[in-house]
């Protein structure tokens, strides 16, 4: 790391701390002039791409999951913290496993996490996600659950 003051290429790290937002704060000292400065290093991550039903590809957006769950949980005893936890858990699982995922898999993950939390919200989400065309489809889904 070049010194900001004299341009010397040699410096040493005096202190290093994680900042909590996927970056590291480092306090450095120039070995030539002795001046100190702070740098921040961020961890570069590969974005998750979502393959939609129509074949188009979009970047993963956790807010889309949150908004979908909020609609399903309207007037239900599910807190925003629980909803955000579901979305964060899904995002974490996806980052650990893959860089491309089909939207169908994301919907299945949401349903899997919503089912034990609130049955009514689960059924609401499933009805939109599975795009039931009539009551018979809906009843068949409920029988299989």
Phi, psi and omega in degrees: 000126179286141176292135179289340187261314183246350177084002179298142184275350183258126175214165177233153178272125181267319184216145180220129181218146171281141182263350178096347179244045181060034175222161181238130178265125179237133175262124185241157177225133178288135180280347180265304185262346177081001179285156184241152176206167182246138174237155176237126178250128178253147179277124181272124181243150178282131182291153176270131179253137181254126177266113183283167181301327181276002178096348179288158182240133179228154173291147179297136179227107181300329181297331178294321177295313181302313181297320178296319180290321178302317179297318181291331184262010181302130181061030177240158182280056179240124184277160177297326178297318178295320179295314179295327178295317178301311181297319179294320179296319178296315179300316180298314179300319180293319179296327181283335189252326189204169175245352175226136181215144176280144181300331178300318181294321179297315178300319178296320179296318179298313181298319180299323182276335181279329185304310180286342183281311181201115184298320182293316178297322178299313181294320178299312181298316181298322182295324177281314184296317182275354177052059178298134182265336178205177183296328181297318177298318182295315180295320179298318178299315181295325178295324181283345180270000000 
